[in-house]
């Protein structure tokens, strides 16, 4: 979602976008050892201190970088780190912001993160 920058609905260099990623466990048992990995899209720059998980601020990685760029533990609200409960009331919502680069701007910004959990630690589940 475009948050600020140029007028209109088109995303242009310098514009700020907010990504919202929602993970829901549709299985019959809680997912454990859950993590999420989402490298910052090529042509964009992470906005430091903009990440939240389930509405709570997430500390940036070293140097003010995106905390999930190389993968990090996720959790459902009220559950232990790494646990995603079953059903929509236990969904995990991650939000973060990026700015489209103005120097050598991209023609498009593509993004796909991956959720991993016990029993599925190699391939992961892609998110769009």
PESUL-V353348 format. One record per residue. RES is the residue in one letter. D_FIRST is the distance of its C-alpha to the first C-alpha in Angstrom with 2 decimals. Layout:
RES,D_FIRST / RES,D_FIRST
This chain:
X,0.00 / X,3.79 / X,6.22 / X,9.41 / X,11.78 / X,13.09 / X,13.58 / X,12.40 / X,9.51 / X,10.55 / X,9.28 / X,12.54 / X,14.49 / X,14.04 / X,10.42 / X,8.55 / X,5.36 / X,5.20 / X,6.45 / X,8.20 / X,11.52 / X,14.14 / X,17.74 / X,20.43 / X,24.11 / X,25.66 / X,29.02 / X,32.05 / X,32.32 / X,30.06 / X,28.54 / X,29.96 / X,29.39 / X,25.68 / X,23.49 / X,20.14 / X,19.78 / X,16.78 / X,17.78 / X,15.39 / X,14.54 / X,17.20 / X,16.41 / X,14.13 / X,15.35 / X,14.57 / X,14.43 / X,17.45 / X,17.64 / X,13.94 / X,14.47 / X,15.31 / X,16.93 / X,17.65 / X,16.83 / X,19.31 / X,18.89 / X,19.72 / X,22.04 / X,21.08 / X,23.36 / X,26.17 / X,25.40 / X,22.02 / X,20.44 / X,17.79 / X,19.85 / X,18.91 / X,19.32 / X,22.86 / X,22.60 / X,23.20 / X,24.39 / X,22.19 / X,23.52 / X,23.17 / X,23.45 / X,27.17 / X,28.25 / X,29.60 / X,27.60 / X,27.25 / X,27.65 / X,25.29 / X,27.07 / X,27.32 / X,25.40 / X,22.18 / X,23.43 / X,23.34 / X,19.86 / X,18.30 / X,14.74 / X,13.51 / X,10.58 / X,10.50 / X,9.28 / X,10.39 / X,11.61 / X,12.42 / X,16.21 / X,18.32 / X,21.51 / X,21.86 / X,18.30 / X,17.25 / X,17.31 / X,14.34 / X,12.33 / X,13.15 / X,12.77 / X,14.89 / X,16.18 / X,19.47 / X,20.98 / X,24.74 / X,27.36 / X,31.17 / X,32.59 / X,29.68 / X,29.51 / X,29.91 / X,27.53 / X,24.78 / X,22.27 / X,19.32 / X,15.80 / X,13.12
